[in-house]
């Protein structure tokens, strides 16, 4: 699926979620008409909160739509669109499940939205402030090298993408680490304190990582799984280099 079409899935599902919330608010208002005075006040407070949320979420959706259609972020809506995108992701997944939309399709859509927002922020950092975070499943399953302990153990034999990532890390002078899972990835981010992370993983792990690391700029690249999940996976090294050049000061782009 093309990136634009991917993004529409997430924004569409979030919009449907808002319509559902609006219907719930309407139902609440109807109950107010029927209830006692105490219930009236209680429901009025709840309704005010829902309406406030709907207005904020509506501004966030507007920001996302403007961003999607024009390729530009409106600074005044930037915070609302980020908050709404992350806050409504679980709702989009829930609505998607009701409508029979594949979860990975929704996650891929969210990743495209995230990457567009990251690109529009145009944040550029020095090489030492950037970390490429790769999953262990990229390593050839038969390779005996302990690249999770020390990436320099890789002999760049060409059997898996780890060697190519190491070439890119050396070419641009950035950090590269291979993580065995989410806990190790979080620990690496804590230790290395990067300003920008280029994360490679499956859709589920990427979305989980994006939610955990909202204070950091994370460009997300989905791996390819020709032999099934978590086994001898691949990554498009051109995409990694493109993300590097877009994130580094003086990288020439
Ligand atoms: S490229 Fe590196 S990690 Fe991959 S199989 Fe070769 S030595 Fe092992």
py3Dmol code that shows the C-alpha trace and the ligand (Angstrom):
import py3Dmol

protein = """\
ATOM      1  CA  UNK A   1       0.000   0.000   0.000  1.00  0.00           C
ATOM      2  CA  UNK A   2       1.276   3.513  -0.824  1.00  0.00           C
ATOM      3  CA  UNK A   3       2.256   5.712   2.168  1.00  0.00           C
ATOM      4  CA  UNK A   4      -0.598   8.189   1.492  1.00  0.00           C
ATOM      5  CA  UNK A   5      -3.182   5.375   1.457  1.00  0.00           C
ATOM      6  CA  UNK A   6      -1.634   3.924   4.625  1.00  0.00           C
ATOM      7  CA  UNK A   7      -1.998   7.251   6.434  1.00  0.00           C
ATOM      8  CA  UNK A   8      -5.664   7.541   5.413  1.00  0.00           C
ATOM      9  CA  UNK A   9      -6.509   4.279   7.261  1.00  0.00           C
ATOM     10  CA  UNK A  10      -5.387   5.709  10.613  1.00  0.00           C
ATOM     11  CA  UNK A  11      -6.854   9.188  10.136  1.00  0.00           C
ATOM     12  CA  UNK A  12     -10.113   7.639   8.872  1.00  0.00           C
ATOM     13  CA  UNK A  13     -10.437   5.332  11.882  1.00  0.00           C
ATOM     14  CA  UNK A  14      -9.666   8.150  14.301  1.00  0.00           C
ATOM     15  CA  UNK A  15     -12.377  10.244  12.624  1.00  0.00           C
ATOM     16  CA  UNK A  16     -14.883   7.386  13.000  1.00  0.00           C
ATOM     17  CA  UNK A  17     -13.882   7.184  16.685  1.00  0.00           C
ATOM     18  CA  UNK A  18     -14.726  10.845  17.115  1.00  0.00           C
ATOM     19  CA  UNK A  19     -18.129  10.360  15.517  1.00  0.00           C
ATOM     20  CA  UNK A  20     -18.806   7.532  18.007  1.00  0.00           C
ATOM     21  CA  UNK A  21     -17.793   9.811  20.899  1.00  0.00           C
ATOM     22  CA  UNK A  22     -20.050  12.554  19.557  1.00  0.00           C
ATOM     23  CA  UNK A  23     -22.973  10.085  19.437  1.00  0.00           C
ATOM     24  CA  UNK A  24     -22.220   9.076  23.048  1.00  0.00           C
ATOM     25  CA  UNK A  25     -22.197  12.755  24.065  1.00  0.00           C
ATOM     26  CA  UNK A  26     -25.590  13.201  22.356  1.00  0.00           C
ATOM     27  CA  UNK A  27     -26.973  10.182  24.222  1.00  0.00           C
ATOM     28  CA  UNK A  28     -25.655  11.700  27.478  1.00  0.00           C
ATOM     29  CA  UNK A  29     -27.462  14.940  26.709  1.00  0.00           C
ATOM     30  CA  UNK A  30     -30.694  13.024  26.103  1.00  0.00           C
ATOM     31  CA  UNK A  31     -30.322  11.351  29.527  1.00  0.00           C
ATOM     32  CA  UNK A  32     -29.820  14.763  31.141  1.00  0.00           C
ATOM     33  CA  UNK A  33     -33.235  15.756  29.878  1.00  0.00           C
ATOM     34  CA  UNK A  34     -34.765  12.762  31.650  1.00  0.00           C
ATOM     35  CA  UNK A  35     -32.771  12.613  34.925  1.00  0.00           C
ATOM     36  CA  UNK A  36     -33.002  14.136  38.437  1.00  0.00           C
ATOM     37  CA  UNK A  37     -31.282  17.452  39.344  1.00  0.00           C
ATOM     38  CA  UNK A  38     -28.174  15.735  40.867  1.00  0.00           C
ATOM     39  CA  UNK A  39     -27.906  13.470  37.823  1.00  0.00           C
ATOM     40  CA  UNK A  40     -28.328  16.571  35.675  1.00  0.00           C
ATOM     41  CA  UNK A  41     -25.301  18.283  37.263  1.00  0.00           C
ATOM     42  CA  UNK A  42     -23.200  15.134  37.156  1.00  0.00           C
ATOM     43  CA  UNK A  43     -23.975  14.541  33.529  1.00  0.00           C
ATOM     44  CA  UNK A  44     -23.423  18.210  32.730  1.00  0.00           C
ATOM     45  CA  UNK A  45     -19.870  17.997  34.142  1.00  0.00           C
ATOM     46  CA  UNK A  46     -19.220  14.800  32.206  1.00  0.00           C
ATOM     47  CA  UNK A  47     -20.684  16.311  29.079  1.00  0.00           C
ATOM     48  CA  UNK A  48     -18.507  19.437  29.413  1.00  0.00           C
ATOM     49  CA  UNK A  49     -15.431  17.201  29.692  1.00  0.00           C
ATOM     50  CA  UNK A  50     -16.494  15.194  26.633  1.00  0.00           C
ATOM     51  CA  UNK A  51     -17.216  18.364  24.627  1.00  0.00           C
ATOM     52  CA  UNK A  52     -13.833  19.843  25.660  1.00  0.00           C
ATOM     53  CA  UNK A  53     -12.135  16.625  24.602  1.00  0.00           C
ATOM     54  CA  UNK A  54     -14.049  16.563  21.307  1.00  0.00           C
ATOM     55  CA  UNK A  55     -13.018  20.149  20.513  1.00  0.00           C
ATOM     56  CA  UNK A  56      -9.354  19.383  21.320  1.00  0.00           C
ATOM     57  CA  UNK A  57      -9.499  16.105  19.400  1.00  0.00           C
ATOM     58  CA  UNK A  58     -11.244  17.844  16.498  1.00  0.00           C
ATOM     59  CA  UNK A  59      -8.402  20.393  16.347  1.00  0.00           C
ATOM     60  CA  UNK A  60      -5.917  17.511  16.450  1.00  0.00           C
ATOM     61  CA  UNK A  61      -7.709  15.736  13.585  1.00  0.00           C
ATOM     62  CA  UNK A  62      -7.815  19.020  11.660  1.00  0.00           C
ATOM     63  CA  UNK A  63      -4.054  19.333  12.188  1.00  0.00           C
ATOM     64  CA  UNK A  64      -3.510  15.762  10.977  1.00  0.00           C
ATOM     65  CA  UNK A  65      -5.684  16.329   7.894  1.00  0.00           C
ATOM     66  CA  UNK A  66      -3.914  19.595   7.018  1.00  0.00           C
ATOM     67  CA  UNK A  67      -0.595  17.843   7.528  1.00  0.00           C
ATOM     68  CA  UNK A  68      -1.655  14.884   5.364  1.00  0.00           C
ATOM     69  CA  UNK A  69      -3.117  17.001   2.559  1.00  0.00           C
ATOM     70  CA  UNK A  70      -0.559  19.824   2.402  1.00  0.00           C
ATOM     71  CA  UNK A  71       2.603  18.204   3.790  1.00  0.00           C
ATOM     72  CA  UNK A  72       2.889  21.080   6.297  1.00  0.00           C
ATOM     73  CA  UNK A  73       2.287  21.215  10.037  1.00  0.00           C
ATOM     74  CA  UNK A  74       0.343  24.155  11.475  1.00  0.00           C
ATOM     75  CA  UNK A  75       2.474  25.086  14.541  1.00  0.00           C
ATOM     76  CA  UNK A  76      -0.620  26.038  16.567  1.00  0.00           C
ATOM     77  CA  UNK A  77      -2.085  22.547  16.056  1.00  0.00           C
ATOM     78  CA  UNK A  78       1.198  20.637  16.360  1.00  0.00           C
ATOM     79  CA  UNK A  79       0.780  19.613  20.010  1.00  0.00           C
ATOM     80  CA  UNK A  80      -2.911  18.740  19.598  1.00  0.00           C
ATOM     81  CA  UNK A  81      -2.252  16.558  16.546  1.00  0.00           C
ATOM     82  CA  UNK A  82       0.574  14.657  18.288  1.00  0.00           C
ATOM     83  CA  UNK A  83      -1.517  14.126  21.428  1.00  0.00           C
ATOM     84  CA  UNK A  84      -4.574  13.061  19.470  1.00  0.00           C
ATOM     85  CA  UNK A  85      -2.642  10.689  17.219  1.00  0.00           C
ATOM     86  CA  UNK A  86      -1.206   8.808  20.228  1.00  0.00           C
ATOM     87  CA  UNK A  87      -4.280   9.078  22.481  1.00  0.00           C
ATOM     88  CA  UNK A  88      -6.661   7.796  19.846  1.00  0.00           C
ATOM     89  CA  UNK A  89      -4.477   4.977  18.543  1.00  0.00           C
ATOM     90  CA  UNK A  90      -6.044   2.404  20.938  1.00  0.00           C
ATOM     91  CA  UNK A  91      -9.492   3.661  19.906  1.00  0.00           C
ATOM     92  CA  UNK A  92      -8.558   3.356  16.219  1.00  0.00           C
ATOM     93  CA  UNK A  93      -7.348  -0.219  16.856  1.00  0.00           C
ATOM     94  CA  UNK A  94     -10.615  -1.021  18.656  1.00  0.00           C
ATOM     95  CA  UNK A  95     -12.808   0.480  15.926  1.00  0.00           C
ATOM     96  CA  UNK A  96     -10.622  -1.232  13.316  1.00  0.00           C
ATOM     97  CA  UNK A  97     -11.175  -4.604  15.049  1.00  0.00           C
ATOM     98  CA  UNK A  98     -14.949  -3.991  14.975  1.00  0.00           C
ATOM     99  CA  UNK A  99     -14.749  -3.200  11.252  1.00  0.00           C
ATOM    100  CA  UNK A 100     -12.456  -6.178  10.542  1.00  0.00           C
ATOM    101  CA  UNK A 101      -9.413  -4.071   9.600  1.00  0.00           C
ATOM    102  CA  UNK A 102      -6.098  -5.868  10.122  1.00  0.00           C
ATOM    103  CA  UNK A 103      -4.226  -4.482  13.170  1.00  0.00           C
ATOM    104  CA  UNK A 104      -0.876  -4.353  11.372  1.00  0.00           C
ATOM    105  CA  UNK A 105      -2.503  -2.309   8.606  1.00  0.00           C
ATOM    106  CA  UNK A 106      -3.652   0.249  11.178  1.00  0.00           C
ATOM    107  CA  UNK A 107      -0.246   0.225  12.878  1.00  0.00           C
ATOM    108  CA  UNK A 108       1.507   0.685   9.491  1.00  0.00           C
ATOM    109  CA  UNK A 109      -0.809   3.620   8.834  1.00  0.00           C
ATOM    110  CA  UNK A 110       0.017   5.146  12.237  1.00  0.00           C
ATOM    111  CA  UNK A 111       3.744   4.695  11.515  1.00  0.00           C
ATOM    112  CA  UNK A 112       3.384   6.593   8.217  1.00  0.00           C
ATOM    113  CA  UNK A 113       1.527   9.398  10.021  1.00  0.00           C
ATOM    114  CA  UNK A 114       4.256   9.503  12.692  1.00  0.00           C
ATOM    115  CA  UNK A 115       7.010   9.610  10.072  1.00  0.00           C
ATOM    116  CA  UNK A 116       5.332  12.441   8.206  1.00  0.00           C
ATOM    117  CA  UNK A 117       4.997  14.453  11.431  1.00  0.00           C
ATOM    118  CA  UNK A 118       8.677  13.750  12.206  1.00  0.00           C
ATOM    119  CA  UNK A 119       9.750  14.859   8.709  1.00  0.00           C
ATOM    120  CA  UNK A 120       7.729  18.058   8.997  1.00  0.00           C
ATOM    121  CA  UNK A 121       9.423  18.968  12.275  1.00  0.00           C
ATOM    122  CA  UNK A 122      12.737  18.948  10.343  1.00  0.00           C
ATOM    123  CA  UNK A 123      14.745  18.177  13.470  1.00  0.00           C
ATOM    124  CA  UNK A 124      18.440  17.744  12.672  1.00  0.00           C
ATOM    125  CA  UNK A 125      21.083  16.573  15.122  1.00  0.00           C
ATOM    126  CA  UNK A 126      24.798  15.821  15.312  1.00  0.00           C
ATOM    127  CA  UNK A 127      25.817  12.204  14.504  1.00  0.00           C
ATOM    128  CA  UNK A 128      26.581  11.327  18.123  1.00  0.00           C
ATOM    129  CA  UNK A 129      23.006  12.323  19.065  1.00  0.00           C
ATOM    130  CA  UNK A 130      21.453   9.809  16.674  1.00  0.00           C
ATOM    131  CA  UNK A 131      20.896   6.116  17.321  1.00  0.00           C
ATOM    132  CA  UNK A 132      19.923   3.440  14.819  1.00  0.00           C
ATOM    133  CA  UNK A 133      18.094   0.793  16.821  1.00  0.00           C
ATOM    134  CA  UNK A 134      17.769  -2.567  15.085  1.00  0.00           C
ATOM    135  CA  UNK A 135      16.093  -5.797  16.234  1.00  0.00           C
ATOM    136  CA  UNK A 136      18.055  -9.025  16.739  1.00  0.00           C
ATOM    137  CA  UNK A 137      15.866 -10.796  14.155  1.00  0.00           C
ATOM    138  CA  UNK A 138      17.771  -8.913  11.420  1.00  0.00           C
ATOM    139  CA  UNK A 139      20.848 -10.992  12.226  1.00  0.00           C
ATOM    140  CA  UNK A 140      21.290 -14.211  10.263  1.00  0.00           C
ATOM    141  CA  UNK A 141      20.001 -16.982  12.544  1.00  0.00           C
ATOM    142  CA  UNK A 142      23.156 -19.071  11.935  1.00  0.00           C
ATOM    143  CA  UNK A 143      25.615 -16.260  12.694  1.00  0.00           C
ATOM    144  CA  UNK A 144      27.608 -16.998  15.880  1.00  0.00           C
ATOM    145  CA  UNK A 145      28.660 -13.339  16.424  1.00  0.00           C
ATOM    146  CA  UNK A 146      27.304 -11.690  19.603  1.00  0.00           C
ATOM    147  CA  UNK A 147      26.301  -8.423  17.991  1.00  0.00           C
ATOM    148  CA  UNK A 148      23.934  -7.487  20.839  1.00  0.00           C
ATOM    149  CA  UNK A 149      26.923  -7.209  23.207  1.00  0.00           C
ATOM    150  CA  UNK A 150      29.153  -5.431  20.716  1.00  0.00           C
ATOM    151  CA  UNK A 151      28.055  -4.478  17.222  1.00  0.00           C
ATOM    152  CA  UNK A 152      31.741  -4.509  16.151  1.00  0.00           C
ATOM    153  CA  UNK A 153      31.633  -8.300  16.437  1.00  0.00           C
ATOM    154  CA  UNK A 154      29.927  -8.292  13.033  1.00  0.00           C
ATOM    155  CA  UNK A 155      32.310  -9.291  10.226  1.00  0.00           C
ATOM    156  CA  UNK A 156      30.157  -7.641   7.510  1.00  0.00           C
ATOM    157  CA  UNK A 157      29.997 -10.914   5.602  1.00  0.00           C
ATOM    158  CA  UNK A 158      26.889  -9.817   3.683  1.00  0.00           C
ATOM    159  CA  UNK A 159      24.629 -12.645   4.849  1.00  0.00           C
ATOM    160  CA  UNK A 160      22.320 -10.268   6.735  1.00  0.00           C
ATOM    161  CA  UNK A 161      21.546  -6.529   6.906  1.00  0.00           C
ATOM    162  CA  UNK A 162      23.537  -5.976  10.138  1.00  0.00           C
ATOM    163  CA  UNK A 163      26.739  -5.540   8.110  1.00  0.00           C
ATOM    164  CA  UNK A 164      25.054  -2.944   5.880  1.00  0.00           C
ATOM    165  CA  UNK A 165      23.765  -1.045   8.917  1.00  0.00           C
ATOM    166  CA  UNK A 166      27.279  -1.020  10.345  1.00  0.00           C
ATOM    167  CA  UNK A 167      28.579   0.436   7.052  1.00  0.00           C
ATOM    168  CA  UNK A 168      25.965   3.213   7.310  1.00  0.00           C
ATOM    169  CA  UNK A 169      26.770   3.852  10.987  1.00  0.00           C
ATOM    170  CA  UNK A 170      30.474   4.235  10.100  1.00  0.00           C
ATOM    171  CA  UNK A 171      29.761   6.362   7.025  1.00  0.00           C
ATOM    172  CA  UNK A 172      27.681   8.880   9.014  1.00  0.00           C
ATOM    173  CA  UNK A 173      29.351   8.484  12.422  1.00  0.00           C
ATOM    174  CA  UNK A 174      26.112   7.607  14.235  1.00  0.00           C
ATOM    175  CA  UNK A 175      25.414   5.088  17.000  1.00  0.00           C
ATOM    176  CA  UNK A 176      24.091   1.647  16.094  1.00  0.00           C
ATOM    177  CA  UNK A 177      22.755  -0.957  18.495  1.00  0.00           C
ATOM    178  CA  UNK A 178      20.971  -4.270  18.133  1.00  0.00           C
ATOM    179  CA  UNK A 179      18.324  -4.960  20.791  1.00  0.00           C
ATOM    180  CA  UNK A 180      16.930  -8.308  21.849  1.00  0.00           C
ATOM    181  CA  UNK A 181      13.556  -6.790  22.820  1.00  0.00           C
ATOM    182  CA  UNK A 182      11.659  -3.798  24.121  1.00  0.00           C
ATOM    183  CA  UNK A 183      13.316  -3.800  27.560  1.00  0.00           C
ATOM    184  CA  UNK A 184      16.810  -3.782  26.059  1.00  0.00           C
ATOM    185  CA  UNK A 185      15.763  -1.079  23.563  1.00  0.00           C
ATOM    186  CA  UNK A 186      14.492   1.152  26.400  1.00  0.00           C
ATOM    187  CA  UNK A 187      17.740   0.561  28.318  1.00  0.00           C
ATOM    188  CA  UNK A 188      19.845   1.525  25.274  1.00  0.00           C
ATOM    189  CA  UNK A 189      17.858   4.740  24.879  1.00  0.00           C
ATOM    190  CA  UNK A 190      18.320   5.510  28.603  1.00  0.00           C
ATOM    191  CA  UNK A 191      22.090   4.870  28.383  1.00  0.00           C
ATOM    192  CA  UNK A 192      22.853   6.592  25.076  1.00  0.00           C
ATOM    193  CA  UNK A 193      20.312   9.441  25.482  1.00  0.00           C
ATOM    194  CA  UNK A 194      19.877  10.074  21.735  1.00  0.00           C
ATOM    195  CA  UNK A 195      17.916  13.082  20.454  1.00  0.00           C
ATOM    196  CA  UNK A 196      16.752  11.135  17.410  1.00  0.00           C
ATOM    197  CA  UNK A 197      16.220   7.391  17.024  1.00  0.00           C
ATOM    198  CA  UNK A 198      15.801   5.574  13.733  1.00  0.00           C
ATOM    199  CA  UNK A 199      14.016   2.435  14.839  1.00  0.00           C
ATOM    200  CA  UNK A 200      13.681  -0.725  12.760  1.00  0.00           C
ATOM    201  CA  UNK A 201      11.154  -3.376  13.814  1.00  0.00           C
ATOM    202  CA  UNK A 202       7.812  -4.984  12.997  1.00  0.00           C
ATOM    203  CA  UNK A 203       4.680  -2.803  13.094  1.00  0.00           C
ATOM    204  CA  UNK A 204       3.644  -3.967  16.576  1.00  0.00           C
ATOM    205  CA  UNK A 205       7.050  -3.311  18.204  1.00  0.00           C
ATOM    206  CA  UNK A 206       7.469   0.008  16.406  1.00  0.00           C
ATOM    207  CA  UNK A 207       4.107   1.321  17.605  1.00  0.00           C
ATOM    208  CA  UNK A 208       4.830   0.131  21.138  1.00  0.00           C
ATOM    209  CA  UNK A 209       8.256   1.839  21.016  1.00  0.00           C
ATOM    210  CA  UNK A 210       6.767   5.057  19.621  1.00  0.00           C
ATOM    211  CA  UNK A 211       4.297   5.151  22.519  1.00  0.00           C
ATOM    212  CA  UNK A 212       7.096   4.559  25.055  1.00  0.00           C
ATOM    213  CA  UNK A 213       9.477   7.167  23.620  1.00  0.00           C
ATOM    214  CA  UNK A 214       7.200  10.102  22.877  1.00  0.00           C
ATOM    215  CA  UNK A 215       9.707  12.600  24.275  1.00  0.00           C
ATOM    216  CA  UNK A 216      12.236  11.540  21.600  1.00  0.00           C
ATOM    217  CA  UNK A 217      11.973  12.023  17.846  1.00  0.00           C
ATOM    218  CA  UNK A 218      11.643   8.516  16.393  1.00  0.00           C
ATOM    219  CA  UNK A 219      11.697   7.749  12.689  1.00  0.00           C
ATOM    220  CA  UNK A 220      10.196   4.276  12.260  1.00  0.00           C
ATOM    221  CA  UNK A 221      11.127   1.804   9.526  1.00  0.00           C
ATOM    222  CA  UNK A 222       9.214  -1.443   9.198  1.00  0.00           C
ATOM    223  CA  UNK A 223      11.258  -4.585   8.621  1.00  0.00           C
ATOM    224  CA  UNK A 224      10.472  -7.136   5.932  1.00  0.00           C
ATOM    225  CA  UNK A 225       9.713 -10.705   6.941  1.00  0.00           C
ATOM    226  CA  UNK A 226      10.206 -13.016   3.939  1.00  0.00           C
ATOM    227  CA  UNK A 227      10.720 -16.058   6.208  1.00  0.00           C
ATOM    228  CA  UNK A 228       7.983 -15.170   8.715  1.00  0.00           C
ATOM    229  CA  UNK A 229       8.016 -13.083  11.883  1.00  0.00           C
ATOM    230  CA  UNK A 230      11.153 -12.697  14.021  1.00  0.00           C
ATOM    231  CA  UNK A 231      13.373 -14.829  11.773  1.00  0.00           C
ATOM    232  CA  UNK A 232      16.042 -13.648   9.318  1.00  0.00           C
ATOM    233  CA  UNK A 233      14.174 -10.396   8.717  1.00  0.00           C
ATOM    234  CA  UNK A 234      15.345  -7.736   6.268  1.00  0.00           C
ATOM    235  CA  UNK A 235      15.368  -3.950   6.058  1.00  0.00           C
ATOM    236  CA  UNK A 236      15.583  -1.570   3.140  1.00  0.00           C
ATOM    237  CA  UNK A 237      19.007   0.057   3.718  1.00  0.00           C
ATOM    238  CA  UNK A 238      18.152   2.875   1.278  1.00  0.00           C
ATOM    239  CA  UNK A 239      15.263   3.865   3.572  1.00  0.00           C
ATOM    240  CA  UNK A 240      17.607   3.853   6.568  1.00  0.00           C
ATOM    241  CA  UNK A 241      20.111   6.065   4.734  1.00  0.00           C
ATOM    242  CA  UNK A 242      17.320   8.400   3.592  1.00  0.00           C
ATOM    243  CA  UNK A 243      16.158   8.750   7.216  1.00  0.00           C
ATOM    244  CA  UNK A 244      19.750   9.391   8.332  1.00  0.00           C
ATOM    245  CA  UNK A 245      20.308  12.124   5.750  1.00  0.00           C
ATOM    246  CA  UNK A 246      17.017  13.780   6.734  1.00  0.00           C
ATOM    247  CA  UNK A 247      17.956  13.790  10.429  1.00  0.00           C
ATOM    248  CA  UNK A 248      21.620  14.798  10.449  1.00  0.00           C
ATOM    249  CA  UNK A 249      23.109  18.281  10.375  1.00  0.00           C
ATOM    250  CA  UNK A 250      25.351  18.762   7.344  1.00  0.00           C
ATOM    251  CA  UNK A 251      24.267  15.485   5.755  1.00  0.00           C
ATOM    252  CA  UNK A 252      23.799  17.209   2.430  1.00  0.00           C
ATOM    253  CA  UNK A 253      19.957  17.061   2.079  1.00  0.00           C
TER     254      UNK A 253
END
"""
ligand_1 = """\
8
LIG
S 26.667 -9.497 8.409
Fe 27.471 -9.600 10.515
S 25.765 -10.213 11.800
Fe 25.190 -10.661 9.664
S 25.759 -12.808 9.367
Fe 27.503 -11.551 8.710
S 28.819 -11.373 10.536
Fe 26.807 -12.090 11.224
"""
view = py3Dmol.view(width=600, height=400)
view.addModel(protein, "pdb")
view.setStyle({"model": 0}, {"cartoon": {"style": "trace"}})
view.addModel(ligand_1, "xyz")
view.setStyle({"model": 1}, {"stick": {}})
view.zoomTo()
view.show()
